[in-house]
Amino acid sequence: MCEMESILSSLDPQIQYLSHEFMADQVVFRAKARFVTAICPYCGLEANKVHSKYRRVFQDIPISTFETVIHLELPKFFCINIHCPYATFSVPLSFIEPKARKTKRLEKEILTLSLEMSSINSAKRLNQQNIKISKSTICRLIKKKKL
């Protein structure tokens, strides 16, 4: 396993590394999820029929001096339960909240720094570390986490 693969597998072992590319001050990973079956989060039944695929793009902790962006292809499944209110569902990921643009470990790093200084200074320091964030985003994150 190469070092780049281990970075992605540290998020979730079901993620398959496809490629990476260095562009200016960032490294962009391309990966896909290897879910063959999934449990419907609404009714609890296991499903194995893929409806479609969708792509999530999010930021992770920087590698050295490079901003880390991950393009992850994920399957959407058909729910086989005819009484389930949802016909399709996506698999929840343990390392990122639904619709989030930053991994939980990156959010934790942002919050740790932002509790030590103002949101303006935190944003400046984080941007120097190639973590793209604004002071407003830091304030929203603190409010969301109720710190």
Buried (B, 14 or more C-beta within 10 A) or exposed (E): EEEBBEBBBEBBEBBBBBEBEEEEEBBBBBBBBEBEEBBBEEBEEEBEEBBEEEEBEBBBBBBEEBBBBBBBBBBBBBBBBEEBEEEBBBBEBEBBBEEBBBBBBBBEBBBEBBEEEEBEBBBEBBEEEBBBBEBEBBBEBBEEEEE
